[in-house]
Amino acid sequence: MKFGTKAVQSGNGPDPATGAVMTPIYQTSTYHQASPGQHKGYEYSRSGNPTRASLETALAQLEDARFGLAFSSGMGAEDAIIKLLKPGDEVICTNDLYGGSYRMFVHIFQPLGIRFRFVDMGSTEQVAAALTPATRMLWIETPTNPLIKIIDIAALTQLVKGKGILTVVDNTFATPYLQSPLKLGADIVVHSATKYLAGHSDVVLGAIMLDDEELRNRLFFIQKSCGAVPGPMDSFLTLRGIKTLHVRMERHCQNAAAVAQYLAGHPKVAVVNWPGLSEHPGHAVARKQMRAFGGMLSFSLKGDSQADAFKLMEKLRIFTLAESLGGVESLIGHPATMTHASIPEAERLKAGLSNSLIRISAGIEDAEDLLADLEQALAAV
Ligand SMILES: *Cc1c(COP(=O)(O)O)cnc(C)c1O
């Protein structure tokens, strides 16, 4: 089955109880038992709920995975994955990591004895050099946030193959429509479904997809024991969002291309980070591992003034200044003071996260309107 058909059909009913075509919102915490232990597969909604079960089926199908697990947020999903580890274990992560992941790794799990090393994963040699006998996990995010760097997933999974090291890919930016990490050798795919999968900026939800049954059982045990499960309403909203994922992604990619090309030709713009531009350092790898170049980009201004960046963002009318990404509406953000504010300044600048860097999540509006909005705002700085 092709992707669009799967996106529309997966996780659909008919509901066994009523024949409803759309999966109903089973807003219940508990389930009747005819006699202790005699039930229809559900006992309590932390361990299972039919709306969530439909979503988990759909999630698995999107990544062509055997199993899907839904969490109350992307961070809830990431938290469960790190809990596969124990004190003394080491994780190698990209140094251009989602700020919330960085915060959880360094401030929650590091004090509990799990070690995190941040390296430039664009270089397979640097990852190889960082491996130690204690390395148990590679944490890959590509395209990265907010510098939109590309990491070669196949090269890294190949590097650690047979070494007892799990490879995790945060596939939030690419979505399964553009990139299939499991096919490139990864063990676990994680998503903030809050972004493109749900797609309408109206729900917070996380997802894990994987093929290994033993790992799936361990993650399910963590999910039901620790309890970061999504409610039925949020599961329903995400299921509904997924039905249009392929249609939205196509337009997100087209609009990002138009915006990136426009900005690349603008005299006030210093750098544009979008992997579809042939001068982007990750262009060749992106061509190889992605089916298109995605809806996320970032750019910085000549002179690198934070004040200019703020002025530009205040002048924009169609782009909404807000955290998050992946919704139908175009969003802008200032990573240095918003999503990445918890990264110390010296580390931030060293990683290339400059003061005027602006991140764009291209929505699905008409490209002409987006370009006109940028034109008038850039004229004002
Ligand atoms: C938003 C995001 C997360 C965290 O997900 P939440 O749903 O906000 O908890 C993790 N990784 C990436 C790349 C993200 O953009």
The ligand as an SDF file (V2000), in Angstrom:
LIG
                    3D

 15 15  0  0  0  0  0  0  0  0999 V2000
    8.8200   19.3680   19.9140 C   0  0  0  0  0  0  0  0  0  0  0  0
    9.9080   18.3970   19.7560 C   0  0  0  0  0  0  0  0  0  0  0  0
   10.1410   17.4260   20.7320 C   0  0  0  0  0  0  0  0  0  0  0  0
    9.3360   17.3550   22.0230 C   0  0  0  0  0  0  0  0  0  0  0  0
    8.0150   17.0020   21.7790 O   0  0  0  0  0  0  0  0  0  0  0  0
    6.7590   17.5140   22.6690 P   0  0  0  0  0  0  0  0  0  0  0  0
    5.6030   16.9050   21.9750 O   0  0  0  0  0  0  0  0  0  0  0  0
    6.7830   18.9980   22.6460 O   0  0  0  0  0  0  0  0  0  0  0  0
    6.9760   16.9880   24.0430 O   0  0  0  0  0  0  0  0  0  0  0  0
   11.1670   16.5250   20.5130 C   0  0  0  0  0  0  0  0  0  0  0  0
   11.9310   16.5740   19.4020 N   0  0  0  0  0  0  0  0  0  0  0  0
   11.7340   17.5060   18.4480 C   0  0  0  0  0  0  0  0  0  0  0  0
   12.6070   17.5070   17.2440 C   0  0  0  0  0  0  0  0  0  0  0  0
   10.7360   18.4470   18.5940 C   0  0  0  0  0  0  0  0  0  0  0  0
   10.5590   19.3760   17.6580 O   0  0  0  0  0  0  0  0  0  0  0  0
  1  2  1  0
  2  3  1  0
  2 14  2  0
  3  4  1  0
  3 10  2  0
  4  5  1  0
  5  6  1  0
  6  7  2  0
  6  8  1  0
  6  9  1  0
 10 11  1  0
 11 12  2  0
 12 13  1  0
 12 14  1  0
 14 15  1  0
M  END
$$$$
